[in-house]
Amino acid sequence: MTTILSIQSSVAYGHVGNSAATFPLMRMGVEVWPVITVHFSNNTGYDSWRGPLLTADDVRDVVRGIDELGVLGECDAVLSGYQGAADSGTAILEAVALVRSRNPAALYCCDPVLGDVGRGFFVAPGIPELMRDAVVPHAQVITPNQFELEFLTGRSVRLLADVVSAAQAARDLGPETVLVTSVDVDDLDPGTLDLVVATGSGTWRVTTPRLDGIFQGAGDLTAAVFLARLLQTGDPADAAAWTASVVFGVLDATRRSGRRELQLVDAQDELVSPTHRFEAVRLM
């Protein structure tokens, strides 16, 4: 059985961070060990929220406790997302190193949550630089959105060719596989969005219809589904196509529901049998 150690935020109401990753991963047949970095009442897109920001030492203690059970060797990958403070990045890297000492084949998938087009950065000062200079170089897989890709590489992205070039530049930072999410460039067909995945063996795009709305947690869901499928098949093009199909199905169900939070329970069949199947097209 595939097992993922997922170090992310958690909310009581709604679905972001581990609250967007754990159920989908389990529905896909993946064992998940969630370690939380913050535990909020709800995501910070609301007018207010409450709850604790866990310390880096709290993260270390939980991972150490798992290791003391003698099971870390069963872990196939570490997944990380939103980091509430800069020192949590150090604790995550320590967790990755510990997992790899128990299972050298384990992957590290980093969703470098920093900001978005039109919003700019929404993380604490110091985290963007830590992510670029210390965290991303240790990852085998990263899943930046277009804004994050531009920051990590220092490149402006306006056309699809720019995305491909920047994705390959991101690989030069250390990761083998780069999945660029929410690609929205000038030469896309109107009413569409792309996913672009770049590896050492090629680059592919997956195009889906654009859905109106703001979907909190969509990036967290995307990173989790992509990592799970990549572990299951070993094929990044297949993983990108599957991820686009799954996430589109969940977001479409959420849009049709008229509700604010991802409808993971109502749309759970999309996680294993997507209604719409999109294909990856090789770019290079």
C-alpha positions in Angstrom: 0.0 0.0 0.0 1.2 3.5 -0.8 1.8 5.7 2.2 2.3 9.4 2.4 3.3 11.6 5.3 1.5 14.9 4.8 2.7 17.9 6.7 0.2 20.7 6.1 -2.3 23.0 7.7 -5.7 21.8 9.0 -9.1 23.4 9.4 -12.1 22.2 11.3 -14.6 23.7 8.8 -14.0 23.3 5.1 -11.2 21.8 3.0 -7.7 23.2 2.7 -4.3 21.8 3.5 -4.5 18.4 5.1 -8.3 18.9 5.3 -8.3 18.9 1.5 -5.7 16.1 1.0 -6.4 13.4 3.6 -9.8 12.2 2.5 -9.0 12.3 -1.3 -5.8 10.3 -0.7 -7.6 7.7 1.3 -10.4 7.5 -1.2 -7.7 6.8 -3.8 -6.4 3.9 -1.7 -3.4 5.7 -0.2 -2.5 5.5 3.5 -2.1 9.0 4.9 -0.2 10.1 8.1 -1.3 13.8 8.5 0.9 16.1 10.6 -0.6 19.6 11.0 1.3 22.9 11.1 -1.7 25.0 12.0 -5.2 24.1 13.2 -7.7 26.8 12.4 -11.4 27.0 12.6 -11.6 27.7 8.9 -9.4 29.0 6.1 -8.1 32.5 6.1 -10.2 33.5 3.1 -13.0 34.3 5.6 -13.3 37.5 7.5 -12.1 35.8 10.7 -10.7 32.6 12.0 -9.3 31.2 15.2 -6.9 28.5 16.3 -3.3 27.7 17.1 -0.2 27.9 14.9 1.8 24.9 15.9 5.5 25.3 16.5 8.3 23.7 14.6 9.0 21.6 17.7 5.5 20.4 17.7 6.0 19.1 14.1 9.3 17.5 15.1 7.7 15.8 18.1 4.9 14.2 16.0 7.3 13.0 13.4 9.6 11.7 16.1 6.7 9.8 17.7 5.9 8.1 14.4 9.5 7.2 14.0 9.6 5.6 17.4 6.9 3.2 16.3 9.4 1.9 13.7 7.1 2.5 10.8 8.8 5.4 8.9 10.4 2.9 6.5 6.9 2.2 5.1 6.5 5.8 4.0 6.7 6.3 0.2 6.6 10.1 0.2 6.4 13.3 2.2 4.0 16.0 1.0 4.1 19.5 2.3 2.0 22.6 1.7 1.3 25.9 3.5 3.9 26.7 6.1 2.7 29.1 8.8 6.2 30.2 9.9 9.7 30.1 8.4 11.1 27.7 11.0 8.4 25.1 10.1 10.3 24.7 6.8 13.4 23.6 8.7 11.3 21.1 10.6 9.8 19.7 7.4 13.3 19.3 5.8 14.3 17.4 9.0 11.3 15.2 8.6 12.2 14.5 4.9 15.7 13.6 5.9 14.5 11.3 8.6 12.1 9.5 6.3 14.8 9.1 3.6 17.1 7.6 6.2 14.5 5.0 6.8 13.5 4.6 3.2 16.0 6.1 0.7 13.5 5.7 -2.2 10.9 8.0 -0.6 10.0 11.1 -2.6 9.5 14.6 -1.3 6.7 16.6 -3.0 6.6 20.3 -2.1 3.6 22.5 -2.9 5.4 25.8 -2.6 2.4 27.8 -1.3 3.4 31.5 -1.5 0.8 33.5 -3.4 -1.2 33.8 -6.6 -1.7 36.0 -9.6 -3.7 39.1 -8.7 -3.1 38.6 -4.9 0.6 38.6 -4.6 2.3 36.9 -1.6 0.1 35.8 1.2 2.6 34.1 3.5 4.8 35.5 6.3 8.0 37.4 5.4 10.9 35.1 4.9 9.0 32.1 3.7 9.3 32.9 0.0 13.1 33.0 0.2 13.3 30.0 2.4 11.1 28.1 0.0 13.2 29.0 -3.0 16.6 28.7 -1.5 16.3 25.9 1.0 13.1 23.8 0.6 12.6 23.5 -3.1 16.1 22.2 -3.8 15.5 19.2 -1.6 12.2 18.2 -3.3 11.9 15.7 -6.1 8.5 17.0 -7.1 7.1 20.6 -6.8 3.6 21.9 -7.8 3.8 25.7 -8.1 1.1 27.8 -9.6 2.1 30.4 -12.3 2.8 33.1 -9.8 5.0 30.9 -7.7 6.8 29.6 -10.7 7.7 33.1 -11.7 9.1 33.8 -8.2 11.0 30.6 -7.9 12.7 31.1 -11.3 12.9 34.9 -11.6 11.3 34.6 -15.0 8.3 36.4 -16.4 5.6 34.1 -17.9 3.3 35.4 -20.6 3.1 32.6 -23.2 3.0 28.9 -23.0 6.6 28.7 -24.2 7.6 30.9 -21.2 5.9 28.3 -18.9 7.8 25.5 -20.5 11.1 27.4 -20.2 10.4 28.4 -16.6 9.4 24.9 -15.6 12.7 23.5 -16.9 14.5 26.3 -15.1 12.6 25.3 -11.9 14.0 21.8 -12.5 17.5 23.3 -12.4 16.8 24.2 -8.8 16.8 20.5 -7.9 13.4 18.9 -8.5 13.0 16.2 -11.1 9.3 16.8 -11.8 7.6 20.2 -11.9 3.8 20.5 -12.2 2.7 24.0 -13.0 -1.0 24.6 -12.0 -3.5 27.2 -13.1 -1.6 28.2 -16.2 -3.3 31.2 -17.7 -1.2 32.8 -20.5 -1.9 35.0 -23.5 -1.8 32.2 -26.1 -4.3 29.8 -24.5 -7.7 29.3 -26.1 -10.3 31.5 -24.4 -12.2 29.9 -21.6 -9.4 27.3 -20.8 -6.7 26.7 -18.2 -3.7 24.4 -18.5 -1.6 22.2 -16.3 2.0 21.8 -17.5 4.3 19.0 -16.2 8.0 19.0 -17.0 10.5 16.2 -16.3 13.9 15.2 -17.7 12.2 13.1 -20.3 9.7 15.6 -21.6 7.1 18.3 -21.1 3.3 17.9 -21.4 0.2 20.1 -21.1 -3.4 19.2 -20.1 -6.1 21.7 -21.0 -9.4 21.9 -19.2 -12.4 24.3 -19.4 -12.1 27.3 -17.1 -14.6 27.3 -14.2 -15.8 30.6 -12.7 -15.3 30.9 -9.0 -12.6 31.0 -6.3 -11.9 27.5 -5.0 -10.0 27.5 -1.7 -8.0 24.3 -1.3 -7.9 23.4 -5.0 -4.1 23.6 -5.1 -3.8 21.4 -2.0 -6.1 18.8 -3.7 -4.1 19.1 -6.9 -0.8 18.4 -5.2 -2.1 15.4 -3.3 -3.8 13.8 -6.3 -0.8 14.3 -8.5 1.6 12.8 -6.0 -0.6 9.8 -5.3 -1.1 9.1 -9.0 2.6 9.5 -9.7 3.5 7.0 -7.0 0.9 4.6 -8.3 1.9 4.7 -12.0 5.3 6.3 -12.2 4.1 8.2 -15.3 4.1 12.1 -14.9 2.0 12.6 -18.0 -0.6 10.2 -16.9 -0.5 11.7 -13.4 -1.1 15.2 -14.8 -4.0 14.1 -17.0 -5.6 12.2 -14.1 -5.1 15.1 -11.7 -6.7 17.6 -14.2 -9.7 15.2 -14.6 -10.2 14.6 -10.9 -9.8 18.3 -9.9 -12.0 19.5 -12.7 -14.8 17.1 -11.6 -14.6 18.2 -7.9 -14.5 21.9 -8.8 -17.4 21.5 -11.2 -19.4 19.8 -8.5 -18.5 22.6 -6.1 -19.5 25.3 -8.5 -22.8 23.6 -9.2 -23.5 23.2 -5.5 -23.3 27.0 -5.0 -21.3 26.4 -1.8 -18.0 28.0 -0.9 -16.0 24.9 0.2 -14.9 22.0 -1.9 -17.6 19.4 -2.1 -15.3 16.4 -1.5 -17.9 14.1 0.0 -20.6 14.7 -2.6 -18.0 14.5 -5.4 -16.0 11.6 -4.0 -16.6 9.3 -7.0 -14.7 11.9 -9.1 -11.6 10.9 -7.1 -11.6 7.4 -8.5 -13.7 7.6 -11.7 -13.6 11.1 -13.1 -16.6 12.1 -15.2 -14.5 14.1 -17.7 -11.2 12.6 -18.9 -8.6 15.0 -20.2 -5.4 13.9 -22.0 -1.8 15.1 -21.7 -0.3 16.5 -25.0 3.4 16.3 -25.4 5.1 19.7 -25.9 8.7 18.6 -26.1 
